Amino acid sequence: MVRALGERPSGLGDQLIKENLAKLLGGAGQALAQTITRIVMENHIEADPALFADWVMSTNQPPSLRAQALELLAHRGSNKLAQTLRHALEAEQPELRLMAIRLVATDNPDAFMEFIASHDERLTLLVHCNI
């Protein structure tokens, strides 16, 4: 016997995530937080950019999560992007720094070239390639 499911409102999942995002992310482990962030990005769910900017700036968050939050801010054209991008470009964690460099190179090639020229001593690839 097959039972038909009742009607389901369109967008209910997105709405529930939007309404409970801070709670969901506040208590989530790394894997769940990354999955929720990916869903927020892919489904264009409205979210407070300050939450993701705080993640980028927070040294107690895993680098992969910080990089993903930075990417979300970039995709949204957030007004928090410039500040977090500057912070990420100077970060100790290579994963976060690489995401920041990729975003700058994609969105502002001139700024990327300036960054490369001013940071050549920190970029080991240049040393190894004798550039």
N, C-alpha and C positions, 0 to 999 in steps of 0.2 A: 504494500500500500504506500502510495506516494502522497505526501501532504504538501499542498501548495503554500509557499511562503507569502505572507502578507506584503502589502506595498511597503517599500522603503523610500524614505525621502531622499531625493538626490542631494548630494553634498553633505550629508549628515556627518560622515567621518571627518571631513575637512572642518566643519563647524565645531565639532567636539575638540579637535586638536587645537583650533584657534582659541577657543574659550579656556582650555586647560593647559596651554603650552608651558607656561611658567612652572606649574606644578609637575607636569610630565618631565620636563627637562631637569628640574630641581632634584628629583629623586631618581633620575635615570643613571644607569651605568654607561660606560663609554659606547658600547655597541648600540644600545637603545637610543642614546642621545644622537648618535650619528645617523641612525635610521630615521628618527623623527625629523632631524634637520634636513635630510635628503627629501623626505616627503614634503616638508614645508617649501623647499626650493622647487621641486618638480610640480607640485600642485598649486604653486603661487599662493600659498596660504598667508594671509596677513599676519605679520609678527612684529613685535617691538624690536627695532634695530639695536636699541641699547642693550638688550639681553645678549645678542650675538657679539656686539662690540666688547662687552665685558668679558666674554669668553676669549676673544682674541687677546685681550690685554692680560688675562689671568694666567699666571705662571703655574698654578696648580691644576690646570686643565691639560689633558694630553695634547701633544703637538698636532696630531691628526684632527682632533676635534677643533682646535684653534684655527687650523688651516681651512677646514670646512666652513666654519663660521665666517672667516674672512672672505671666502668665495661667495657665500650667501650675500654678504654686504655688497660685494662688487656687482653681483648679478642684479641686485635691487637698486643699484645706484644710490646707496645710502649716504646721507650727509655725515655719517660716522666713518666712512671709508678712508678719507685722507689721514685722519689721526691714527686709525688702527693699522693702515698700510705702512705709515712711517715706523710705527712700533714693530711691526712684523718684519720689516726689512732689516732691522737691527737685532732681531731675536737670536738667541743662542741655538735654538732647535732648527736644524737644516730643513725639516719638512715644512715648517711654517715660513721660513725665509724663502724657500723655493716657490711656495705658492704665491707669496708677495711679489717675488721677482717675475713670475709668470704673468701675474695680473698687470703689473706695470708694463712689461714688455708688450702685452696684448693691447692695452688701452692707451699707453702713452710711450711710444718708441723713443722719443727724444729724451724723456726722463729716464728711461731704461739705460740708454747709452751714457747719460751723465752718471747714473748710479754705478755702472760697470767701471767707468773711468775713475771714479772717486773711491771705489772699494776693491781695486784690483789686488791689494795685498791680502784681503780676506777670502778671495775667490780662488781656491786651490786649483781649479781646472786650468786657469790661466798659467799658473806656475808649471803644472805638469805638461802642458802643451807648448811651453816656451813661446807664448804669445806676448 
